[in-house]
């Protein structure tokens, strides 16, 4: 065994150097340990927030019905948590320059967004001096570093002054010439057509009630009352009504539509309460089978949810109507539209939803098995989406039909084994009671497996309802239907609602010919070329 003391240097200076080296190494180890502990604490805090996000998601989807939160509530919770995580990361970057550099590099390399459609403004930052610090000669450019950042200019309110000079002849007294005054949406009123469009889109697309818009304007020292904004909305929707009517006619000329309805509370002044009105929707989306008709949706207000309103909804339509299981839709089966009967197709998403509600309660083997079988149908649909109708029908007959054919007897056998009053029994009966309409997609490649397209387009109505609480009048609900129809149709066609509505209102006010109304529809809108780059 070697004596460690013999390995130590005999020289005092060498011993001091060895001790200093040991101390330095020890200090480095302590620093590394402290850094590891700090990183551990940061990760623990981050994990705690991520666990909270996960818990919110689980509660939204799997919690008790009374505890569940909506998608909108979940989004609000997640954005606050994500902002909290970003705040911690920003603090970390301030404390650690190396980390800041690394994350900045990662952001630049991972960025894939292109903004070539936006106007560009260049800022050149020159050095304080262009004189060489060594010899005093003039410096010349050998290259440059370029970075791009996204900027936003807050809403700018301006006053447009329109001057119309009068010209007269010096020789005679009758030769006065003046350009005619341009037409206005609101004669004698303040707003431009673009301003009215902004108020309408803010209310019905961005879910900003008029009283909030009035408060925002007041911050710019522009005191415009809510009642005045309401007058602008009314004038705007009155002008857009011709486009809305054309939209409805276009939809009802289709061979296949979706339909749905959602609650629209309306103030009932006589009782001092709200009454339950409804916005009914018809929608078209032929993109899943390669159809060329533009996607569109139209809402119509009705004071109730009875069968007479469903009949009025599809008056003049003939073809396939895809709906959920609401009983009044069955009254439409066989109704004559344009000389042909309305044929109902039902929605597999609603069947799946009912089994899912049983599944999340736990210990539900029948519901689990039903979901597995329905999932196979959706997997096939995902593969054939976008194919021609003939291809979709062939694939469904070969692959989906055996699954559906086996599902019905299995559901009937399962129903006989369970309590008739259970929620599972209700789910099974729902599927069996709508079986013919559920199977209709197997024989027609134009039909979707569900009616999710119209359900997705109903959601913005619910958001506006949450923010505005109710419509102030039946006519207000009708205005809601007009504006929402055109705005949501813009979204379906990837058109900016504000740009389109500004353009449409301007052209309508300038007496656009009725014979060319198709050119004003959202799907025909052509975005003007951007300038300023």
C-alpha positions as CSV (number, residue, x, y, z in Angstrom):
1,X,0.0,0.0,0.0
2,X,1.3,3.4,-1.1
3,X,1.6,6.1,1.6
4,X,-0.3,9.1,0.2
5,X,2.0,11.4,2.2
6,X,4.9,10.3,0.1
7,X,3.0,11.5,-3.1
8,X,2.7,15.1,-1.7
9,X,5.2,17.6,-2.9
10,X,7.9,18.7,-0.5
11,X,8.0,22.3,-1.8
12,X,5.8,24.8,0.1
13,X,4.9,26.7,-3.1
14,X,3.9,23.4,-4.8
15,X,1.7,22.5,-1.8
16,X,0.0,25.9,-2.0
17,X,-0.6,25.5,-5.7
18,X,-2.1,22.0,-5.0
19,X,-4.3,23.4,-2.3
20,X,-5.5,26.2,-4.6
21,X,-6.2,23.7,-7.3
22,X,-8.2,21.5,-4.9
23,X,-10.1,24.6,-3.7
24,X,-10.9,25.6,-7.3
25,X,-12.0,22.1,-8.2
26,X,-14.2,22.0,-5.0
27,X,-15.7,25.4,-5.8
28,X,-16.5,24.2,-9.3
29,X,-18.1,21.1,-8.0
30,X,-20.2,23.2,-5.5
31,X,-21.2,25.6,-8.3
32,X,-22.2,22.6,-10.5
33,X,-24.1,21.2,-7.6
34,X,-25.9,24.5,-7.0
35,X,-26.7,24.8,-10.7
36,X,-28.1,21.3,-10.8
37,X,-30.2,22.0,-7.7
38,X,-31.5,25.2,-9.3
39,X,-32.3,23.4,-12.5
40,X,-34.0,20.7,-10.5
41,X,-36.2,23.3,-8.8
42,X,-37.0,25.0,-12.1
43,X,-38.0,21.7,-13.7
44,X,-40.1,20.8,-10.6
45,X,-41.9,24.1,-10.8
46,X,-42.4,23.7,-14.6
47,X,-43.6,20.1,-14.1
48,X,-46.1,21.3,-11.5
49,X,-47.6,23.7,-13.9
50,X,-47.7,21.1,-16.7
51,X,-49.4,18.7,-14.2
52,X,-51.9,21.4,-13.6
53,X,-52.5,21.7,-17.3
54,X,-52.9,18.0,-17.6
55,X,-55.4,18.0,-14.6
56,X,-57.5,20.7,-16.3
57,X,-57.6,18.7,-19.5
58,X,-58.6,15.5,-17.6
59,X,-61.3,17.4,-15.8
60,X,-62.6,18.9,-19.0
61,X,-62.9,15.5,-20.6
62,X,-63.3,12.9,-17.8
63,X,-64.6,14.7,-14.8
64,X,-68.0,14.5,-13.4
65,X,-70.6,16.4,-15.4
66,X,-71.0,19.1,-12.8
67,X,-67.2,19.6,-12.7
68,X,-66.5,19.6,-16.4
69,X,-65.4,22.8,-18.1
70,X,-66.1,23.9,-21.7
71,X,-63.5,24.1,-24.4
72,X,-63.5,27.9,-24.0
73,X,-63.0,27.7,-20.3
74,X,-60.2,25.2,-20.8
75,X,-58.5,27.6,-23.3
76,X,-58.7,30.4,-20.8
77,X,-57.1,28.2,-18.1
78,X,-54.4,27.0,-20.5
79,X,-53.4,30.4,-21.8
80,X,-52.9,31.7,-18.2
81,X,-50.8,28.7,-17.3
82,X,-48.7,28.9,-20.5
83,X,-48.2,32.6,-19.9
84,X,-46.9,31.7,-16.4
85,X,-44.5,29.2,-17.8
86,X,-43.2,31.8,-20.3
87,X,-42.8,34.3,-17.5
88,X,-40.5,31.9,-15.6
89,X,-38.5,31.2,-18.8
90,X,-38.1,34.9,-19.5
91,X,-36.7,35.3,-15.9
92,X,-34.3,32.4,-16.5
93,X,-33.0,34.0,-19.7
94,X,-32.4,37.3,-17.9
95,X,-30.3,35.6,-15.2
96,X,-28.4,33.4,-17.7
97,X,-27.1,35.1,-20.9
98,X,-25.9,31.8,-22.3
99,X,-29.4,30.4,-22.0
100,X,-30.8,33.5,-23.6
101,X,-28.5,33.1,-26.6
102,X,-29.3,29.4,-26.9
103,X,-33.0,29.9,-26.8
104,X,-32.8,32.8,-29.3
105,X,-31.0,30.5,-31.7
106,X,-33.6,27.8,-31.2
107,X,-36.4,30.3,-31.9
108,X,-34.8,31.4,-35.2
109,X,-34.1,28.0,-36.5
110,X,-37.5,26.6,-35.6
111,X,-39.5,29.5,-37.2
112,X,-41.3,28.4,-40.4
113,X,-43.9,31.1,-40.8
114,X,-43.7,33.3,-43.8
115,X,-45.1,36.8,-43.9
116,X,-44.3,37.8,-47.5
117,X,-48.0,38.9,-47.9
118,X,-47.5,41.7,-45.3
119,X,-46.1,45.2,-46.0
120,X,-42.5,45.6,-44.8
121,X,-40.8,48.5,-43.1
122,X,-37.0,48.5,-43.0
123,X,-35.0,50.1,-40.2
124,X,-31.3,50.5,-40.8
125,X,-29.1,50.9,-37.7
126,X,-25.8,52.6,-38.6
127,X,-22.8,52.6,-36.3
128,X,-22.0,55.8,-34.5
129,X,-19.0,56.5,-36.6
130,X,-18.0,55.3,-40.1
131,X,-14.3,56.3,-39.6
132,X,-11.7,53.5,-39.1
133,X,-10.5,53.7,-35.4
134,X,-7.1,52.6,-36.5
135,X,-6.1,54.8,-39.5
136,X,-9.0,57.2,-39.7
137,X,-10.0,56.1,-43.2
138,X,-13.6,55.8,-44.4
139,X,-15.3,52.4,-43.7
140,X,-17.2,50.6,-46.5
141,X,-19.9,48.0,-46.3
142,X,-18.8,44.4,-46.4
143,X,-22.1,42.7,-45.3
144,X,-24.9,43.0,-42.9
145,X,-27.0,41.1,-40.4
146,X,-30.8,41.0,-41.0
147,X,-33.6,40.1,-38.6
148,X,-37.3,40.2,-38.9
149,X,-39.9,40.9,-36.2
150,X,-43.6,41.0,-36.4
151,X,-45.2,44.4,-35.4
152,X,-48.8,45.4,-34.9
153,X,-50.1,49.0,-35.2
154,X,-53.0,49.5,-32.7
155,X,-56.4,50.6,-34.1
156,X,-56.1,54.1,-35.6
157,X,-59.2,56.2,-35.7
158,X,-59.0,59.1,-38.2
159,X,-61.2,61.7,-39.7
160,X,-61.6,61.6,-43.5
161,X,-62.5,65.1,-44.9
162,X,-64.1,65.0,-48.3
163,X,-63.9,68.2,-50.3
164,X,-65.9,68.9,-53.4
165,X,-64.8,72.1,-55.0
166,X,-67.3,74.2,-57.0
167,X,-66.1,75.6,-60.4
168,X,-67.8,78.5,-62.2
169,X,-67.3,80.1,-65.5
170,X,-65.9,83.7,-65.5
171,X,-67.8,84.5,-68.7
172,X,-71.3,83.4,-67.8
173,X,-73.2,82.9,-64.6
174,X,-74.8,79.5,-65.1
175,X,-71.7,77.3,-65.6
176,X,-71.3,76.0,-62.0
177,X,-69.7,72.5,-61.9
178,X,-69.3,70.3,-58.9
179,X,-68.7,66.5,-58.5
180,X,-71.6,64.7,-57.0
181,X,-71.4,63.6,-53.4
182,X,-70.4,60.0,-53.0
183,X,-73.1,57.7,-51.6
184,X,-72.9,56.7,-47.9
185,X,-74.2,53.8,-46.0
186,X,-75.6,56.2,-43.4
187,X,-76.5,59.5,-45.0
188,X,-75.5,62.4,-42.7
189,X,-73.8,59.9,-40.3
190,X,-70.2,59.8,-39.1
191,X,-68.9,56.3,-40.1
192,X,-67.3,55.1,-43.2
193,X,-68.3,51.7,-44.6
194,X,-65.0,50.4,-43.3
195,X,-65.9,51.6,-39.8
196,X,-69.3,50.0,-39.9
197,X,-67.8,46.7,-41.1
198,X,-65.3,46.8,-38.2
199,X,-68.1,47.2,-35.7
200,X,-70.1,44.3,-37.2
201,X,-67.1,42.0,-37.4
202,X,-66.0,42.9,-33.9
203,X,-69.4,42.1,-32.5
204,X,-70.2,38.9,-34.4
205,X,-66.7,37.4,-35.3
206,X,-64.6,38.6,-32.3
207,X,-67.5,38.5,-29.8
208,X,-67.1,42.1,-28.6
209,X,-70.5,43.5,-27.4
210,X,-71.3,47.0,-28.5
211,X,-70.9,48.5,-25.0
212,X,-67.3,47.2,-24.9
213,X,-66.6,48.7,-28.3
214,X,-68.0,52.0,-27.0
215,X,-65.6,51.8,-24.1
216,X,-62.6,51.1,-26.4
217,X,-63.5,54.1,-28.6
218,X,-63.7,56.3,-25.5
219,X,-60.1,55.4,-24.7
220,X,-59.3,57.2,-28.0
221,X,-61.3,60.2,-26.9
222,X,-64.1,59.2,-29.4
223,X,-67.3,59.2,-27.4
224,X,-69.7,57.2,-29.4
225,X,-72.7,55.7,-27.5
226,X,-73.6,52.1,-27.7
227,X,-77.0,53.0,-29.2
228,X,-75.3,54.8,-32.0
229,X,-73.1,51.7,-32.7
230,X,-76.3,49.7,-32.7
231,X,-77.8,52.0,-35.4
232,X,-74.7,51.4,-37.5
233,X,-75.0,47.6,-37.1
234,X,-78.7,47.8,-38.2
235,X,-77.8,49.9,-41.3
236,X,-75.0,47.5,-42.2
237,X,-77.0,44.3,-41.9
238,X,-79.9,45.9,-43.9
239,X,-77.5,46.5,-46.7
240,X,-76.0,43.0,-46.4
241,X,-79.5,41.3,-46.4
242,X,-79.5,41.0,-50.2
243,X,-76.2,39.0,-50.0
244,X,-77.6,36.8,-47.2
245,X,-80.7,36.0,-49.2
246,X,-78.5,35.0,-52.2
247,X,-76.5,32.9,-49.8
248,X,-79.6,31.0,-48.6
249,X,-80.8,30.5,-52.2
250,X,-77.3,29.2,-53.2
251,X,-77.4,26.7,-50.3
252,X,-80.9,25.4,-51.0
253,X,-79.9,24.7,-54.6
254,X,-77.4,22.1,-53.4
255,X,-78.0,18.4,-53.5
256,X,-76.8,17.9,-49.9
257,X,-76.8,20.0,-46.8
258,X,-76.2,19.8,-43.1
259,X,-78.6,21.2,-40.5
260,X,-78.4,22.1,-36.8
261,X,-79.8,24.5,-34.3
262,X,-78.6,26.4,-31.2
263,X,-80.3,28.4,-28.5
264,X,-80.5,32.2,-29.0
265,X,-81.9,33.9,-25.9
266,X,-83.9,37.0,-26.8
267,X,-85.0,39.8,-24.4
268,X,-88.8,39.8,-23.8
269,X,-89.5,43.3,-22.6
270,X,-93.1,42.5,-21.6
271,X,-92.0,40.0,-19.0
272,X,-88.6,41.6,-18.2
273,X,-86.9,38.3,-18.9
274,X,-85.5,36.5,-21.9
275,X,-87.3,34.0,-24.1
276,X,-85.8,31.1,-25.9
277,X,-85.3,31.8,-29.5
278,X,-83.1,29.6,-31.8
279,X,-80.7,30.1,-34.6
280,X,-81.2,27.3,-37.2
281,X,-78.3,26.6,-39.5
282,X,-77.9,25.0,-42.9
283,X,-74.4,24.3,-44.2
284,X,-72.6,23.0,-47.3
285,X,-69.2,21.5,-47.5
286,X,-68.4,19.4,-50.5
287,X,-64.6,19.5,-50.0
288,X,-64.3,16.0,-48.4
289,X,-65.3,14.4,-51.8
290,X,-63.7,16.9,-54.1
291,X,-66.8,19.0,-54.9
292,X,-66.4,22.4,-56.4
293,X,-69.3,24.2,-54.7
294,X,-67.9,26.7,-52.2
295,X,-68.4,25.9,-48.5
296,X,-71.0,28.1,-46.8
297,X,-73.4,28.3,-43.9
298,X,-76.6,30.3,-43.3
299,X,-78.4,30.9,-40.0
300,X,-82.0,31.9,-39.6
301,X,-83.7,33.0,-36.5
302,X,-86.9,31.4,-35.3
303,X,-88.8,32.0,-32.0
304,X,-88.9,28.3,-31.2
305,X,-87.6,24.8,-31.8
306,X,-90.7,23.1,-33.1
307,X,-91.2,21.1,-36.3
308,X,-92.7,24.1,-38.2
309,X,-89.4,25.9,-37.9
310,X,-87.4,22.9,-39.2
311,X,-89.8,22.7,-42.2
312,X,-89.3,26.5,-42.8
313,X,-85.6,26.0,-42.6
314,X,-85.4,23.6,-45.6
315,X,-88.3,25.1,-47.6
316,X,-87.3,24.9,-51.3
317,X,-84.6,22.3,-50.7
318,X,-84.5,18.8,-52.1
319,X,-81.8,16.3,-51.5
320,X,-79.8,14.7,-48.6
321,X,-80.1,16.5,-45.2
322,X,-77.6,15.4,-42.6
323,X,-78.6,16.1,-39.1
324,X,-78.4,14.9,-35.5
325,X,-81.1,12.9,-33.8
326,X,-83.4,15.7,-32.7
327,X,-86.9,14.4,-33.2
328,X,-88.3,17.3,-35.3
329,X,-85.9,16.5,-38.2
330,X,-87.7,13.2,-38.7
331,X,-90.7,15.3,-39.7
332,X,-88.7,16.4,-42.8
333,X,-88.3,12.9,-44.2
334,X,-90.3,12.7,-47.3
335,X,-91.1,16.4,-47.4
336,X,-91.2,17.7,-51.0
337,X,-88.8,20.5,-51.8
338,X,-88.0,21.2,-55.5
339,X,-90.1,18.3,-56.6
340,X,-88.1,15.6,-54.8
341,X,-88.3,14.3,-51.2
342,X,-85.9,15.3,-48.5
343,X,-83.8,12.3,-47.4
344,X,-82.3,12.2,-43.9
345,X,-78.8,11.1,-43.1
346,X,-77.8,10.9,-39.4
347,X,-74.6,11.5,-37.5
348,X,-72.2,8.9,-36.1
349,X,-70.5,11.5,-33.9
350,X,-73.7,11.8,-31.9
351,X,-73.8,8.0,-31.5
352,X,-70.2,7.9,-30.4
353,X,-70.7,10.8,-28.0
354,X,-73.5,8.9,-26.1
355,X,-71.3,5.8,-25.7
356,X,-68.4,8.0,-24.6
357,X,-70.5,9.5,-21.8
358,X,-71.0,6.0,-20.5
359,X,-67.4,5.0,-21.1
360,X,-65.9,7.8,-18.9
361,X,-68.0,6.7,-15.9
362,X,-65.8,3.6,-15.8
363,X,-66.3,-0.1,-15.9
364,X,-68.3,0.0,-19.2
365,X,-67.1,-2.9,-21.4
366,X,-70.1,-2.6,-23.8
367,X,-69.6,1.1,-24.3
368,X,-65.8,0.5,-24.8
369,X,-66.4,-2.1,-27.4
370,X,-68.9,0.2,-29.2
371,X,-66.3,3.0,-29.3
372,X,-63.7,0.6,-30.7
373,X,-66.0,-0.4,-33.5
374,X,-67.0,3.1,-34.4
375,X,-63.3,4.2,-34.3
376,X,-62.6,1.7,-37.1
377,X,-65.2,3.5,-39.2
378,X,-63.6,6.9,-38.6
379,X,-60.1,5.4,-39.4
380,X,-61.5,4.4,-42.8
381,X,-63.0,7.8,-43.3
382,X,-59.7,9.5,-42.6
383,X,-58.0,7.5,-45.3
384,X,-60.6,8.2,-48.0
385,X,-61.3,11.9,-47.3
386,X,-60.7,13.9,-50.4
387,X,-61.4,11.0,-52.8
388,X,-64.0,11.0,-55.4
389,X,-67.5,9.9,-54.4
390,X,-67.3,6.7,-56.4
391,X,-64.0,5.8,-54.6
392,X,-65.5,6.6,-51.2
393,X,-68.6,4.4,-51.9
394,X,-66.5,1.5,-53.1
395,X,-64.2,1.6,-50.0
396,X,-67.2,2.0,-47.6
397,X,-68.9,-1.0,-49.2
398,X,-65.8,-3.1,-49.0
399,X,-64.5,-2.1,-45.6
400,X,-67.1,-0.1,-43.6
401,X,-70.3,-2.1,-44.4
402,X,-69.1,-5.3,-42.7
403,X,-68.4,-3.4,-39.5
404,X,-71.8,-1.7,-39.6
405,X,-73.6,-4.9,-40.5
406,X,-72.0,-6.7,-37.5
407,X,-72.6,-3.8,-35.2
408,X,-76.4,-3.8,-35.3
409,X,-77.1,-7.4,-34.1
410,X,-74.4,-6.9,-31.4
411,X,-76.1,-3.8,-30.1
412,X,-79.5,-5.6,-30.1
413,X,-77.9,-8.5,-28.1
414,X,-76.3,-6.1,-25.7
415,X,-79.5,-4.2,-25.2
416,X,-81.2,-7.4,-24.1
417,X,-78.6,-8.0,-21.3
418,X,-78.7,-4.6,-19.6
419,X,-81.1,-2.6,-17.6
420,X,-83.7,-0.9,-19.8
421,X,-83.5,2.4,-17.9
422,X,-79.7,2.7,-17.9
423,X,-77.8,5.4,-19.8
424,X,-76.1,2.7,-21.8
425,X,-79.5,1.4,-22.9
426,X,-80.4,4.9,-24.0
427,X,-77.2,5.1,-26.1
428,X,-77.9,1.8,-27.8
429,X,-81.5,2.7,-28.5
430,X,-80.4,6.0,-29.9
431,X,-78.3,4.2,-32.5
432,X,-80.9,1.6,-33.3
433,X,-83.7,4.2,-33.7
434,X,-81.6,6.1,-36.3
435,X,-80.1,3.1,-38.0
436,X,-81.3,3.6,-41.6
437,X,-80.1,7.2,-41.6
438,X,-76.8,6.2,-40.0
439,X,-76.2,3.6,-42.7
440,X,-77.0,6.0,-45.6
441,X,-73.4,7.1,-45.9
442,X,-72.4,3.6,-47.0
443,X,-74.3,3.9,-50.3
444,X,-73.5,7.4,-51.2
445,X,-69.9,8.8,-51.4
446,X,-71.3,12.4,-51.2
447,X,-72.5,11.8,-47.6
448,X,-70.2,12.4,-44.6
449,X,-70.1,10.0,-41.6
450,X,-71.2,12.9,-39.3
451,X,-72.5,16.4,-39.3
452,X,-69.5,18.0,-37.5
453,X,-69.1,20.7,-40.2
454,X,-72.3,22.4,-39.1
455,X,-71.6,21.8,-35.4
456,X,-68.2,23.5,-35.7
457,X,-69.9,26.5,-37.4
458,X,-72.4,26.7,-34.5
459,X,-69.7,27.2,-31.9
460,X,-69.0,30.9,-32.7
461,X,-72.7,31.6,-32.1
462,X,-72.3,30.2,-28.6
463,X,-69.2,32.4,-28.0
464,X,-71.1,35.5,-29.0
465,X,-74.0,34.4,-26.9
466,X,-71.7,34.0,-23.8
467,X,-70.4,37.5,-24.3
468,X,-73.6,39.3,-25.2
469,X,-75.9,37.1,-23.0
470,X,-78.9,37.6,-25.3
471,X,-80.2,39.4,-28.3
472,X,-82.2,42.5,-27.4
473,X,-85.1,41.8,-29.8
474,X,-86.3,39.4,-32.4
475,X,-85.1,41.7,-35.1
476,X,-81.7,41.9,-33.4
477,X,-81.5,38.1,-33.6
478,X,-82.3,38.3,-37.3
479,X,-79.4,40.8,-37.7
480,X,-77.3,38.3,-35.8
481,X,-78.2,35.6,-38.3
482,X,-77.4,37.8,-41.3
483,X,-74.0,38.9,-40.0
484,X,-73.0,35.6,-38.6
485,X,-73.9,33.7,-41.8
486,X,-71.7,35.9,-44.0
487,X,-68.8,36.1,-41.5
488,X,-68.7,32.3,-40.9
489,X,-68.9,31.7,-44.7
490,X,-65.9,34.0,-45.0
491,X,-64.0,31.8,-42.5
492,X,-65.0,28.6,-44.4
493,X,-63.5,30.1,-47.5
494,X,-60.3,31.4,-45.8
495,X,-61.4,35.0,-46.4
496,X,-60.7,37.9,-44.0
497,X,-64.3,38.9,-42.9
498,X,-63.3,42.5,-42.2
499,X,-61.7,43.0,-45.6
500,X,-64.6,41.3,-47.4
501,X,-67.3,43.2,-45.6
502,X,-65.6,46.5,-46.1
503,X,-65.4,45.8,-49.8
504,X,-69.0,44.5,-50.0
505,X,-70.6,47.4,-48.2
506,X,-68.7,49.9,-50.2
507,X,-69.8,48.3,-53.5
508,X,-73.4,47.9,-52.3
509,X,-73.6,51.5,-51.2
510,X,-72.3,52.5,-54.7
511,X,-75.3,50.7,-56.3
512,X,-73.7,47.4,-57.3
513,X,-76.0,45.8,-59.9
514,X,-78.2,43.0,-58.6
515,X,-77.5,40.9,-61.7
516,X,-73.8,40.6,-60.5
517,X,-74.5,39.8,-56.8
518,X,-72.6,36.5,-57.1
519,X,-69.4,38.5,-57.5
520,X,-69.9,40.0,-54.0
521,X,-70.2,36.6,-52.2
522,X,-67.4,35.7,-49.8
523,X,-66.1,32.8,-52.0
524,X,-65.7,35.2,-55.0
525,X,-63.7,37.8,-53.0
526,X,-60.3,38.6,-54.4
527,X,-57.9,40.2,-52.0
528,X,-56.3,43.4,-53.3
529,X,-52.6,43.3,-53.9
530,X,-50.5,44.6,-51.0
531,X,-48.3,47.6,-51.5
532,X,-45.6,49.2,-49.5
533,X,-42.9,46.4,-49.6
